[in-house]
Amino acid sequence: MSSSAIPILHLRGDPFTRGKQHGVALSSAIHDANRRQRQTCNDSDLRHAAQRAASSWHQLEAGFPKVAAEIRGIAEGSGLAPLDVYLLSGFDFFEGAPSSGCTTAACTIGDGAIVAQNWDAPPGTDRNLVLMIHEAGDDSLMMVTSPGTLGWVGMNRTGLALVTNDLMLDVQGHGLPTLAVRRILLSHGRACDAMNAVRQLDHRAGRCYLLGDAHGDIAGVEISPMIGAWPLSGHSIVHTNHPIVPATALMEDIEAVAHVYPSSRERLRAARAHTVACGEDMRRLLADTNGSPDAICKTASRREPTQTAFSIIFDCAKRQASVCLGRPDRSRYHAFTLDVATAV
């Protein structure tokens, strides 16, 4: 690992080998995450989550063997069982699993797309984040990751970038967890190809995905397992933690959103007040503290005890990610490509 504002872990080789390197390097943190996950649920909840994960695992191995191989590698390197590692990437296998709020945005510019996100989580979450740079030829990508997981947001070597929002929609007893879906989408080269793929997947729970690519195309989708994928389009898109498509809004658990994400609508209104047409626009949007603590750049409060753990801005044409660990109104961005890391 190399030193930076966010720790960097370079992974090389085939999926299993990269997973094993991940498991060995972060073994202690992975075991801690596994222990925390078990402590936060009772035996019945854990048993049902494991049953859902086992069913989904067969689906993942059959349809997406590279993703499954990476999980097996993490398990081998850390000394955990593959299903335990899969559960770390499968928070949505648990009923009532804790969620993290987010504000996302994407826009088309002349020579590519810009895709960005504020990722909100309980205070202290930022201390466990790692930027994983997979140096693997056609499979190269970078992911902001928690130890033992497949990763939260990322960009691949072609310049396809992905950010995402939790949505309180319907769930089903089977299907792929969102962290696996993210890696499946990032195996494609264009936003349109990833959108075609997302419609074919079996999703466990509701979700919004925003994507952009090096050709300047952006695309968004809201997923309801019951009614399918509903697109978002335009030269710019902003999103928070409630559905904005009428069809998916009908599936929303309004009471749950009011309890878990009371700031969602305030953040969306604030985001829509910004002009989003370049990287500097994205920086201003992500640093917006108007309405604090319920702001785009979020502060933890009793009403909503999460805060911005990191901000990220993907420049798809440059294949570059600028990452700010902590609140972007107070901290510094660092820029990364798949083989270079410099402070900016």
DOLODO-415642 format. One record per residue (C-alpha): x, y, z; residue in three letters. Coordinates in pm, whole numbers, plus 50000, padded with zeros to 5 digits. Example, Ala and Ser with C-alpha at 12.3 -4.5 7.8 and 13.67 -1.06 7.14 Angstrom:
<rs>
512304955050780ALA 513674989450714SER 
</rs>
This chain:
<rs>
500005000050000MET 501175035349927SER 500575066650131SER 497995092950033SER 494935110750168ALA 493095078450091ILE 495115046250117PRO 495845030249779ILE 496094992949716LEU 497394981449376HIS 496104947349268LEU 497534927648976ARG 496724895248799GLY 493584875148727ASP 490424880648937PRO 491234853549193PHE 494804866149234THR 493684902149278ARG 491094891049531GLY 493724871349724LYS 496034901649732GLN 493124922149870HIS 492374895450132GLY 495984892350249VAL 496654929850262ALA 493464938350455LEU 492914905850646SER 492594921950989SER 490154948550868ALA 488104922150681ILE 487794900850994HIS 486744932051188ASP 484064939550928ALA 482814903550942ASN 482644905251321ARG 480754938451317ARG 478274924851065GLN 477534894751285ARG 477214916051599GLN 474624939251444THR 472044912351370CYS 470444883551556ASN 470914846851466ASP 467644845151272SER 468454875751058ASP 471944862350989LEU 470594828150892ARG 468054842950648HIS 470674866250498ALA 473044836750451ALA 470284817150276GLN 469664845950035ARG 473394849649977ALA 473814812349906ALA 471064813049643SER 472534844549487SER 476044829949494TRP 475044801749258HIS 473574828149026GLN 476774848849041LEU 479064819148975GLU 476994807948677ALA 476594842048513GLY 479564862848628PHE 482474839748713PRO 485094867448726LYS 483254885149006VAL 482794852349193ALA 486484843949147ALA 487514877049301GLU 485334870049605ILE 486854835349638ARG 490284851749624GLY 489384876249904ILE 488184846450108ALA 491384826950042GLU 493584856550134GLY 491684866150450SER 490914831050575GLY 487134835550570LEU 484574814350390ALA 483494827350046PRO 479904831350165LEU 481044852950459ASP 482924875350216VAL 479914876549983TYR 477804888750276LEU 480204918050320LEU 479324928349964SER 475684919350026GLY 474384943450288PHE 471094942250096ASP 470694905350187PHE 469804917550537PHE 466294929950614GLU 466354965950733GLY 470064968850659ALA 471595002850742PRO 471975024850437SER 474145054350345SER 472785085850187GLY 474345100849876CYS 474095129849633THR 475105121249277THR 475455140648953ALA 476475134648592ALA 476905158048298CYS 478065157547939THR 480975179947841ILE 482665184647504GLY 485195156547529ASP 483625132447772GLY 481375129848075ALA 481805140848437ILE 480275118548705VAL 480375127449076ALA 479125117649419GLN 479085127449785ASN 478985094549978TRP 477455098850323ASP 477945074150608ALA 478235073150989PRO 481135093551131PRO 484405074351118GLY 483515053850810THR 486095072950606ASP 488905057650815ARG 488215023350662ASN 488085033350295LEU 490695022550040VAL 491195031449675LEU 491814998549495MET 493505001049159ILE 493094968748962HIS 495914966848706GLU 494534939048490ALA 494704947748121GLY 491224949547974ASP 489764944448324ASP 491644973848481SER 489594996648702LEU 489705017449020MET 487195014149304MET 486685031949636VAL 486235001849859THR 485654990650217SER 487814960850321PRO 486434927850199GLY 483914942549955THR 483754946349578LEU 483654984249605GLY 481275013749616TRP 481985035749311VAL 484485033049030GLY 485775037748678MET 487215012848430ASN 490015016048174ARG 487655026747894THR 486485056748099GLY 483105042748206LEU 482335056448555ALA 479575046748798LEU 477975063249102VAL 474815052549284THR 472075060949536ASN 470175039649785ASP 466415039849723LEU 463795026749967MET 461835006149715LEU 460624970149704ASP 462914940349767VAL 462694904049659GLN 463884871849818GLY 466424864549543HIS 468664884549316GLY 472124900149298LEU 473324924949561PRO 474114959849441THR 477884957549492LEU 477994927949253ALA 475804947149006VAL 478214976549014ARG 481144954748916ARG 479094938148642ILE 478174972048496LEU 481814983248507LEU 482774953648288SER 481274972847993HIS 482835000147781GLY 479965024147716ARG 477165038647927ALA 474575025747679CYS 475964990247703ASP 475864991448082ALA 472255003848068MET 471304974947842ASN 472974950948085ALA 471314965148396VAL 467894957748249ARG 468794920948217GLN 470004915948576LEU 468064901048864ASP 468184928149133HIS 467694921149503ARG 466634956749598ALA 465854991849470GLY 468655014049348ARG 469615043549126CYS 472715041648905TYR 474295070748715LEU 476955063848452LEU 479105083848214GLY 481725074547957ASP 484675088347762ALA 482455094847459HIS 480455120847651GLY 477365099447704ASP 475595098448041ILE 472745076248151ALA 470785069548465GLY 468315043448581VAL 466065037048879GLU 465635000148960ILE 462584984249120SER 462844946249139PRO 459094943749086MET 458544967848796ILE 462004968748640GLY 464404995748518ALA 463235031348445TRP 465655054648265PRO 466825089648351LEU 468155111248071SER 469365146247983GLY 472615165647939HIS 472875166348318SER 471295144848591ILE 471275149548969VAL 469895124749220HIS 469565118349594THR 467815090949796ASN 464275090549668HIS 462905080649327PRO 462135108549082ILE 460555087148809VAL 456755085048865PRO 456635047448807ALA 459295039049066THR 457965065549306ALA 454855043949340LEU 457065016849490MET 458695039549750GLU 458415032650122ASP 457675069050208ILE 457765064250584GLU 461145046750566ALA 462625074450352VAL 461365101050594ALA 463045082050878HIS 466325071650711VAL 466885099850460TYR 464985130550586PRO 467445153150398SER 466915136950057SER 464425161749915ARG 466305192050050GLU 469505179149891ARG 467785173149557LEU 466335208349554ARG 469785222649632ALA 471445201549362ALA 468905212449101ARG 469735248749178ALA 473305243249051HIS 474445245948692THR 476335213648627VAL 478445215548311ALA 482085209548411CYS 484355196248681GLY 484485229148871GLU 480685229948876ASP 480785195449034MET 483205207049302ARG 480945236149391ARG 477905213349404LEU 479585187549629LEU 480875214749867ALA 477435231349906ASP 476635235250278THR 473415255250236ASN 470805241650473GLY 473405224750695SER 473315199250851PRO 470855186450587ASP 473045198350300ALA 474655182649995ILE 477925185150190CYS 476415168350490LYS 477005171350864THR 475895144151106ALA 472945153351326SER 470475136251557ARG 467895137951277ARG 470185120551028GLU 473405107151187PRO 475495105050871THR 477995128550713GLN 479935130850389THR 482655104350416ALA 484175110850074PHE 483555129949754SER 484605117849412ILE 484625133749066ILE 485285111748763PHE 486585128148446ASP 485785100548198CYS 487805114147904ALA 490935116948119LYS 490295083848297ARG 490845103448616GLN 489195102548958ALA 489565131349203SER 488925118949556VAL 488375139749868CYS 488375119750192LEU 485985136750433GLY 483875167550369ARG 484865185350047PRO 484375220050198ASP 487205212350442ARG 489475187050274SER 491675183849967ARG 491065164649645TYR 493675140649513HIS 493645129549150ALA 494225093549041PHE 494485075348712THR 494905037948680LEU 498685041848707ASP 499405076648851VAL 498415093749176ALA 499115130649246THR 497725157249480ALA 495855186249318VAL 
</rs>
